[in-house]
Amino acid sequence: MKIKIIYFTLFGLVLMFGCKKSNKNKNPYDNWSNTTKAPANQDSTIDPNTIQGLHKNIFKPTCANSGCHDGNFEPDFRSVESSYNSLIGRLVTNTDPNNSSLTKRVVPSNSAASMLLHRINVFIPGSQGKMPLSLEPNSDWTAKQAEYIQNITNWINAGAKDQFGASPASYDFSPQIGGLIAFADGSSTPLGRSGNSPINIPGGTTNVKLMVAYSDDKTPLNNFGATTLNYTLDPNNYSNTEKTMTKESSSFLAKGFNGTDVNYWFSITIPLSQLGIMGNVIWIRTITTDNVNGLTIIPNVTASFKAKTYFALRIN
């Protein structure tokens, strides 16, 4: 009998203490109340003369609209970082025939030499018009144009610093497109082309020598690393094996992508029979490195169609 009493007593203690809710498992929302609080992320004041201010007020609402500078082609205004990296020291895509000295989008501390402002203020012959070409519904460019142009001018003349206040002098940017020329059967004169259309390869050509030029903000072009070239009939598929280009002992000076003279250091000679047959358009892609940044593809997938047709050959 005593054993049964002891058993039931212990069982009762287990139920009493074993089933008690532990503080460790207490629901943290038991005492929650629905009180009004300020938004977690309020817009802080941003200096309109900084790259952050330019992106918030101008580049994002006015320039990064669909089909324009939304990553389809440079400058890429989708983010603060892409805006900065595609502006500072970058070669322009469209030159002004009346002002050939404007070759870069933004020249730090020199707004007068920066194409970014020139495209906003001046109509360039042969272009579609002054920037911006179209406006999104949320853009206030029309109302604040003078103010915004002054903000861009102030940012450039103050050294065009990044979002951390660092000077562009602390950066080393990737190589950029310089030019593509071609020679037929040992000729010393580059083959012709119309504007930025493909280079015309004359019928009966046996071998084509291709030469590629690049532009870089710091690394001398003859100090570039290994450079390869690939070609295809489909500009969206470069499945062929990369071919190593030769670094010449001296450069060849000729017109480049932007219409100015550039130095061509890299070459490769390819039998025309390997490239294609009459009527084919051959799309060219190169990969290079300035030995500071990673491998750079030119033209890359986001390059303008103008850049892609420039890096192409037409077999006549």
C-alpha positions as CSV (number, residue, x, y, z in Angstrom):
1,M,0.0,0.0,0.0
2,K,2.8,2.4,0.9
3,I,4.5,1.6,-2.4
4,K,1.3,2.7,-4.3
5,I,1.0,5.9,-2.3
6,I,4.7,6.8,-3.1
7,Y,4.1,5.9,-6.8
8,F,1.0,8.2,-7.2
9,T,2.8,10.9,-5.2
10,L,5.8,10.9,-7.6
11,F,3.4,10.7,-10.7
12,G,1.6,13.8,-9.4
13,L,4.8,15.7,-9.0
14,V,5.9,14.8,-12.5
15,L,2.6,16.2,-13.8
16,M,2.8,19.3,-11.7
17,F,6.4,20.3,-12.6
18,G,7.0,18.4,-15.9
19,C,4.1,20.0,-17.7
20,K,4.8,23.6,-16.5
21,K,5.6,25.9,-19.4
22,S,9.3,26.8,-19.6
23,N,10.3,30.5,-19.9
24,K,12.7,29.4,-22.6
25,N,9.7,28.6,-24.9
26,K,7.7,31.6,-24.0
27,N,6.1,33.2,-27.0
28,P,7.9,36.6,-27.5
29,Y,4.7,38.1,-29.0
30,D,2.4,37.4,-26.1
31,N,2.6,41.0,-25.0
32,W,2.9,42.6,-28.4
33,S,0.7,45.6,-29.1
34,N,-0.1,47.3,-32.4
35,T,1.3,50.7,-31.8
36,T,2.0,53.3,-34.5
37,K,5.7,53.7,-35.2
38,A,7.8,55.7,-37.6
39,P,8.8,54.0,-40.9
40,A,11.9,51.8,-40.5
41,N,13.7,53.4,-43.5
42,Q,13.1,57.1,-44.0
43,D,14.9,59.0,-46.8
44,S,17.8,60.9,-45.3
45,T,19.0,64.2,-46.8
46,I,21.4,63.5,-49.6
47,D,23.7,66.1,-51.0
48,P,22.5,66.7,-54.6
49,N,26.1,67.5,-55.7
50,T,27.3,63.9,-54.9
51,I,27.0,60.8,-57.1
52,Q,24.3,59.5,-54.7
53,G,22.3,62.7,-55.1
54,L,22.7,62.6,-58.9
55,H,21.5,59.0,-59.0
56,K,18.5,59.7,-56.8
57,N,17.4,62.9,-58.4
58,I,18.5,62.5,-62.0
59,F,20.0,59.2,-63.3
60,K,17.4,56.8,-61.8
61,P,14.1,58.6,-62.4
62,T,15.2,60.3,-65.7
63,C,17.9,58.3,-67.4
64,A,17.5,54.6,-66.4
65,N,14.1,54.3,-68.1
66,S,13.2,51.2,-70.1
67,G,15.2,50.8,-73.3
68,C,17.6,53.6,-72.4
69,H,20.3,53.5,-69.7
70,D,18.8,50.6,-67.8
71,G,21.7,48.2,-68.5
72,N,21.1,47.8,-72.2
73,F,24.1,50.0,-72.9
74,E,26.4,52.3,-71.2
75,P,26.3,54.5,-69.2
76,D,24.4,52.2,-66.9
77,F,22.3,54.2,-64.5
78,R,20.6,51.4,-62.6
79,S,22.6,51.9,-59.5
80,V,25.0,54.3,-57.9
81,E,27.9,52.0,-58.5
82,S,27.1,51.2,-62.1
83,S,26.5,55.0,-62.8
84,Y,29.9,55.9,-61.4
85,N,31.9,53.0,-63.0
86,S,30.4,53.6,-66.4
87,L,31.0,57.4,-66.3
88,I,34.5,58.1,-64.8
89,G,37.2,58.2,-67.5
90,R,35.1,56.1,-69.9
91,L,35.3,56.7,-73.6
92,V,32.3,58.1,-75.3
93,T,30.1,56.0,-77.6
94,N,29.1,58.9,-79.8
95,T,31.5,61.6,-80.7
96,D,30.8,65.2,-81.7
97,P,32.2,66.0,-85.2
98,N,32.3,69.6,-84.1
99,N,34.2,69.0,-80.9
100,S,36.6,66.0,-81.3
101,S,38.4,66.8,-78.0
102,L,35.4,65.4,-76.0
103,T,36.4,61.8,-75.8
104,K,35.4,60.8,-72.3
105,R,32.1,60.8,-70.5
106,V,33.4,62.4,-67.3
107,V,36.8,64.0,-66.8
108,P,37.1,64.6,-63.0
109,S,37.6,68.3,-62.1
110,N,36.9,69.3,-65.7
111,S,33.2,69.6,-66.6
112,A,34.0,71.4,-69.8
113,A,35.8,68.3,-71.1
114,S,33.1,65.9,-70.0
115,M,30.7,64.5,-72.6
116,L,28.0,63.9,-70.0
117,L,27.3,67.6,-69.8
118,H,27.8,68.2,-73.5
119,R,25.1,65.7,-74.4
120,I,22.7,67.4,-72.1
121,N,23.4,70.9,-73.4
122,V,24.3,70.5,-77.1
123,F,22.6,68.7,-80.0
124,I,25.2,66.6,-81.7
125,P,24.8,66.2,-85.5
126,G,23.8,62.7,-86.4
127,S,22.5,61.9,-82.9
128,Q,18.8,61.5,-81.9
129,G,18.9,64.7,-79.9
130,K,20.0,66.2,-76.6
131,M,19.8,64.0,-73.5
132,P,17.4,63.0,-72.0
133,L,15.6,61.8,-75.1
134,S,12.4,60.8,-73.2
135,L,11.1,61.3,-69.7
136,E,9.4,58.9,-67.3
137,P,6.2,60.1,-65.5
138,N,8.1,60.4,-62.2
139,S,10.9,62.6,-63.6
140,D,11.0,66.3,-62.7
141,W,13.7,67.1,-65.2
142,T,11.7,69.7,-67.0
143,A,11.0,71.7,-63.8
144,K,14.5,71.4,-62.4
145,Q,16.7,71.1,-65.4
146,A,18.9,74.1,-64.6
147,E,19.3,73.0,-61.0
148,Y,20.2,69.5,-62.0
149,I,22.7,70.5,-64.6
150,Q,24.4,72.7,-62.0
151,N,24.5,69.7,-59.6
152,I,26.3,67.6,-62.3
153,T,28.7,70.4,-63.0
154,N,29.4,70.8,-59.3
155,W,30.1,67.1,-58.8
156,I,32.5,66.9,-61.7
157,N,34.4,70.1,-60.8
158,A,34.7,68.9,-57.2
159,G,36.7,65.8,-58.4
160,A,33.8,63.4,-59.3
161,K,34.2,61.5,-56.1
162,D,32.5,58.1,-55.5
163,Q,29.8,57.4,-52.9
164,F,32.5,57.0,-50.2
165,G,34.1,60.3,-51.0
166,A,37.1,58.7,-52.7
167,S,38.8,60.3,-55.6
168,P,38.9,58.5,-59.0
169,A,42.7,58.5,-58.7
170,S,42.4,55.6,-56.3
171,Y,40.7,53.4,-59.0
172,D,42.1,51.3,-61.9
173,F,39.3,50.8,-64.4
174,S,39.0,47.8,-66.8
175,P,40.2,48.2,-70.4
176,Q,37.8,49.7,-72.9
177,I,37.1,49.3,-76.6
178,G,39.8,51.0,-78.8
179,G,39.4,49.7,-82.3
180,L,39.4,46.9,-84.9
181,I,41.1,47.0,-88.3
182,A,41.8,44.3,-90.9
183,F,44.4,43.8,-93.7
184,A,43.9,41.6,-96.7
185,D,46.8,39.3,-97.9
186,G,49.7,41.2,-96.4
187,S,48.6,44.7,-97.3
188,S,49.9,47.5,-95.1
189,T,46.7,49.5,-95.6
190,P,43.6,48.7,-93.5
191,L,40.5,47.7,-95.3
192,G,37.7,50.2,-95.5
193,R,34.4,50.4,-93.6
194,S,31.5,52.8,-93.6
195,G,31.1,54.4,-90.2
196,N,30.7,51.7,-87.5
197,S,29.4,49.1,-89.9
198,P,31.3,45.8,-90.4
199,I,34.7,45.8,-92.3
200,N,34.3,44.8,-95.9
201,I,36.5,41.8,-96.8
202,P,37.0,41.8,-100.6
203,G,36.3,38.6,-102.6
204,G,39.3,36.5,-103.5
205,T,41.1,37.3,-100.2
206,T,43.2,34.4,-98.9
207,N,44.2,35.6,-95.4
208,V,42.9,38.3,-93.1
209,K,45.1,40.0,-90.5
210,L,43.1,41.5,-87.7
211,M,44.4,44.0,-85.2
212,V,42.8,45.1,-82.0
213,A,43.3,48.3,-80.0
214,Y,42.2,49.0,-76.4
215,S,42.1,52.0,-74.1
216,D,43.1,52.0,-70.4
217,D,43.2,54.7,-67.8
218,K,46.5,53.6,-66.2
219,T,48.1,50.5,-67.8
220,P,50.3,51.1,-70.9
221,L,48.7,49.0,-73.7
222,N,51.9,47.2,-74.5
223,N,51.8,45.9,-70.9
224,F,48.5,44.1,-71.3
225,G,48.4,40.4,-70.5
226,A,47.2,37.5,-72.7
227,T,44.7,38.6,-75.3
228,T,42.4,36.2,-77.3
229,L,40.0,36.6,-80.1
230,N,36.9,34.6,-81.1
231,Y,34.6,34.8,-84.0
232,T,31.1,33.5,-84.8
233,L,28.2,33.7,-87.2
234,D,25.9,34.1,-84.2
235,P,26.7,37.1,-82.0
236,N,24.9,35.4,-79.1
237,N,27.0,32.2,-79.2
238,Y,30.8,32.3,-79.0
239,S,31.4,28.5,-78.6
240,N,34.4,28.4,-80.8
241,T,37.9,28.0,-79.2
242,E,39.6,31.3,-78.3
243,K,42.5,32.1,-80.5
244,T,45.6,33.7,-78.9
245,M,46.6,37.1,-80.4
246,T,50.2,38.2,-80.9
247,K,51.5,41.2,-79.1
248,E,53.4,43.3,-81.7
249,S,56.9,44.7,-81.0
250,S,55.6,48.1,-82.1
251,S,52.0,49.5,-82.5
252,F,50.2,50.4,-85.7
253,L,48.5,53.8,-85.6
254,A,45.1,54.0,-87.2
255,K,41.5,55.3,-86.6
256,G,39.6,53.6,-83.8
257,F,36.0,53.2,-82.6
258,N,35.6,56.8,-81.7
259,G,37.1,58.2,-84.9
260,T,40.4,59.2,-83.3
261,D,43.9,57.7,-83.8
262,V,44.7,54.8,-81.5
263,N,47.5,52.3,-81.1
264,Y,46.9,48.8,-82.3
265,W,49.2,46.3,-80.4
266,F,47.5,42.9,-80.9
267,S,47.1,40.9,-84.1
268,I,46.1,37.6,-85.5
269,T,46.1,36.2,-89.1
270,I,43.3,33.9,-90.1
271,P,42.6,32.1,-93.4
272,L,39.4,33.5,-94.9
273,S,38.3,29.9,-95.5
274,Q,38.1,29.5,-91.7
275,L,36.0,32.7,-91.2
276,G,33.2,32.0,-93.6
277,I,31.9,32.2,-97.1
278,M,30.7,35.1,-99.3
279,G,27.8,37.0,-97.8
280,N,28.5,36.0,-94.2
281,V,28.8,38.6,-91.4
282,I,31.5,37.4,-88.9
283,W,31.1,38.8,-85.3
284,I,34.3,39.3,-83.4
285,R,34.9,39.1,-79.6
286,T,38.1,39.7,-77.7
287,I,39.2,38.9,-74.2
288,T,42.1,40.8,-72.6
289,T,43.4,41.9,-69.2
290,D,45.3,45.0,-67.9
291,N,46.9,42.7,-65.2
292,V,45.0,44.6,-62.5
293,N,41.4,43.8,-63.2
294,G,40.0,40.5,-64.2
295,L,39.4,39.3,-67.8
296,T,37.6,41.9,-69.9
297,I,35.3,40.9,-72.8
298,I,35.1,43.4,-75.7
299,P,32.4,43.9,-76.9
300,N,30.5,42.4,-74.0
301,V,26.9,41.2,-74.0
302,T,25.6,44.6,-72.8
303,A,27.5,46.6,-75.4
304,S,25.6,48.8,-77.8
305,F,24.6,47.3,-81.2
306,K,26.8,50.0,-82.7
307,A,29.8,48.5,-80.9
308,K,28.9,45.0,-81.9
309,T,28.6,45.9,-85.6
310,Y,31.9,47.7,-85.4
311,F,33.5,44.5,-84.2
312,A,32.3,42.6,-87.3
313,L,33.4,41.6,-90.8
314,R,31.4,41.2,-93.9
315,I,32.7,38.8,-96.6
316,N,32.0,40.1,-100.1
